[in-house]
Amino acid sequence: MRILLWLFCALTCSGILLGESIHVVAKNETLGGIARKYGLSTATLQAFNGISNPDLLFLGKKLKIPSGALAQIPYVVRKGDSLGAIASRFGIKTSDLIKANGISRPDLIKVGQKITIPGKNAPKATSILPASVTKALNSIKTTSKWKRIVIHHSATPVDDAMNMHRVHKARGMKNGLAYHFVISNGSRKASDGEIFIGTRWKGQLQGGHMKQASLNQTSIGICLIGNFELKPPTSKQLQSLEGLCKHLMKACWISHRDVTTHKILHRNHTKCPGKYFSLSSFLPRIKS
């Protein structure tokens, strides 16, 4: 909180900002959703308005929106920070952050170190997600507990989210569908690449997709329909996964380094999401 307040004062008192306009918060809007409308990162909008808790956004609140590029933003490194995570948080490339600060050893940043976030005058980011999905995601108020994204496969060649919900409910899961999101492969009545937003995400409830309770509490579960031990996901599934991960990374301040798979976290427990899903090939698609 102290860092955010200091950052707000630095921005507004030092003349760094090049102008501003006003946005009045409407019903069901989130800070992340508003930031994306103006081509900003959530962190920038939060700092610009001196907001200590992004979850406490009230209907009718007036937010100041920078109308021009930000020349620079001062930032103090916090515990657990990495340059990649900081860059992702502010919507910039890690390489630009390194260059702006003349950092020769990116792996040697220290808590309390003062760095500069370079400004940008980029156009509004375009999403590869359908407008209806983006609208639905933006209407959901996310909490700050999410630390990683975990990718799964259903291990069934044909399935859908509603059937999975019934199966998981029958297994004794109170909230049904164990995952937060399901991406179809076109089987049954769903379209190839169609994204199903589960009740766990809508209600910001912990998942049921991991063996450890502690991981369920902080991990967003995305399940792609298909058995990737037999064949790879479809190109439309991968495109939807890319768009969904990018959205969640911005909304929840998650670095691409924290996008992983079920088998990486539980190596001796599962092969999910199968040998034909390559995380190393997918990560460059979502890397800033």
N, C-alpha and C positions, 0 to 999 in steps of 0.2 A: 504494500500500500504506500509506504514512504517513497519507494522508487517511482511509482506512478505519479504521485503528487509532485515530486521533484521534477519529473519529466514534463508534466503539464506546465509547471512554472517556467521551466527552461524554454518550452516551445512558445508560450504566450508572451513572455517578458523579454525574450532576446531578439524578437523580430525575425525569427527563422521562417515563420509561416508567411506565405505570400498572398493570403486572402482567405475568406471564408464565406459560407452561406449557412442557412439554417434548415434543418430537417426536423419536423415534428413527428414523434414516434406514434405510429398507428397501431391498431389492434393486431396482436400476434406477431409483431415485428421483433426481430432479435438484433443485437448489435452486429453480429456477423453478417446477417442478411442485409442490413443497412450499409455496412462497409462495402460489401460486394456491389451494391447498386452504384456506388460512386468510384469503383475501381481502387478501393483502399484495403489495407489489411485491417483486421479487427483490432490488432495491437495499436496501430496508428490512431484509429478513431477513438479507442479507449483512452490513450494517452492525451490526445488533443482535447478531450472533454473532462479530463481529470477523474475518470470513473474507476473506482477501486474494485468494484464487484460487477462484472459484466452481466451477471444473472439478475441484477436488480435494475431493470429497465422499465420505467413506468409509462403508461399510456399518456400521451400529451407532452412528454418531456421534450424540450428543445435541445437538439444536438447541433454543435457547430461542425460544419463540413469544410475542410480546406478546399478552396476553389482552384488553387494552383498546385504546382509541384512543391514538395517539401525539399528545401535545400539540404537539410541534414537533421538528424534526430540524435541527441545524446542518449547513451544507454550504459547502464552499469551491469556487468556480468553477475548473474545470480547462481546459487548452488544448483548443479545439475544442468546448467546451460552448455551448449556446444555452439560453434559458429553456424553449423548447419541448421540447428533448431532455431537460433535467433533469426537467421536469414528467412527461414520458412515462416516464422511468426510475423515478420514484417513484409512478406511477399516479395522478397528480392532474391537474387542469386547469391549463393555462398561465395562465389568467385568475386562478385562485386563488393561484398562486405570485406573480404580479405584485402582487395586492392585499395579500398577507401581508407583502410586503417594501416596499410603497410605491414601487414602481419606475415612474417616469414615462417613461423611455426604454428599453423592453425590448431594443432593438438595441444598447445601450451597456453591456453587462456586461463586466467585466474579469477576467482570470486572477488568482486570489488573492482575489477579492471574496468576503466572507462573506455568505451569505444564509440564510434560514430556510425549511425545507420545512414547510408547514402540515400538521398532522395531520388525520386523518379517521376517522370511525367508521362506515365504509361496510359494508354486508352483502357477503358473498362474491359476487364477480362471476360472472355467468352467461354461459356460452358459447353461441353460436349454432351451434357445430359439434356433430355427433353425438357422443355419449359415447364411442363406439368410436374415433373419430378423435382426440378429446382424449386418451384413454388412450394411444393409440399415440404421439402426439406427446410426451406427458409422459414416456414411457419412453426417449426418445432424449436422450442427454447432449449438449447443444450446446456448441460452442466459442465463443471470444470474437472470432473473426476476421470475423464477418459484419457488414457495414457498411450494406447496402442490400437492398431487395427489388425485383426487376425483373420486370415483367409482360409476357408474350408471348401471342401466339395461334399456333395450329398452322398457320393459313392453309389448312387443309383442312376442308371441311364435316363430314366423317365421319372419325373416327380413334379410337385408344385408346392408352393408355400402353405396353402390351406391343408393339404394332406399331411405335410410335415407337422403342422400345428396340431392336428388331431392325434398323430402318432406320439408326439412329445407330451401332449396332455394326458394321453393314456398311460404314459410311463410315470406319471405322477408329478410332472412339472406344472406348478400352479399357473404360471403365465403362458403355458403352451410353447409355441415356437421358440427354440433355444437361441436362435440367431436374431440379430437386429435387422439384417437385410438378407434377402434372397434374390439371386439373379438367375433368371430362367434361361434354358438352352433351347426354348421353343417347343418343348414337349407339352402334352396336354393342351390346355386352352390358352396358355401364355405365349407371348411373342418372344422370339430369340433376343436376349439381352434385356428383357423387361425387368425392372427393379421393383421388388415388393418391399415396402417399408413396414416392418413388424411393429407390434404393439409395445415391444420392449424399448424400441427407439423412440416411439411417439411419447411414451411415458418416462423415458430416461431411466429405465429399469436395468439392473444388472443382467448379463447374459446367463445362459446355461450351457454354453458351448465348450467350456474348458473344464478339465478335471479338477483344477485347483480353484477353490472359492475366491481366493484373493485375485486371481487373474480374471475371473468372471466379473468382479466388481469394477475393474478398470479397463477392460478390453471390449472393443466393438467387434462383434462377430458378423462376418459377411460369408454367406454360403452360396457357391455357384452350383447349380444343378448339373449333375453329370458324374460319371466315374472316370476320373483322370488317371487311374491306373491302366485304363484301357485305351483312352484317346484324349487329346487335349481339349480345353474349352474352346468354344466358338469365338470367332473374331469379334462378334457383337457382344458377347459376354465380357471379353477383355476390354472392349471400349467402354462398356457400362461400368466395369470395375474401376477403370482409370478415372472416369469422371466422378464416380462416387467417392473414391479415395481422395481425390483432389479437393472435393467439397468438404469432406470430413476433416482433412488435414488442416484446412484453413479455419473451419468452424471451431475445432477443438485444440488448435495449436499442437498438432502432432507432426513430427518430422518424418520424412520418408524412411529414416532409419528405424522407426518404430512401426513400420508396416511389415508384418511377418506372417508366418503360416502356423497351423496347428502343430505340425510335426516338428518344427524348430523349437517350439516351447515344450513339447512333450515327445522328445525324440524316441524314447523307448516304449511309448504308449500307442502311437498311431503313425500311419503313412499319409494321412490327410494333409494336403489335398492331392496326393497322388504324384507319380513320377512324371506325368506329362504336364504338370503345372510348374513352370520355371519362375521362381521368384526373382532370380538374378536377371532374367530377361524382361520381367515386368517393371522392376523398380526404376529403370531409366525413364519410363513413360511418366512417372509422377514426381521425379526429382526436379527440384527448382532449378 
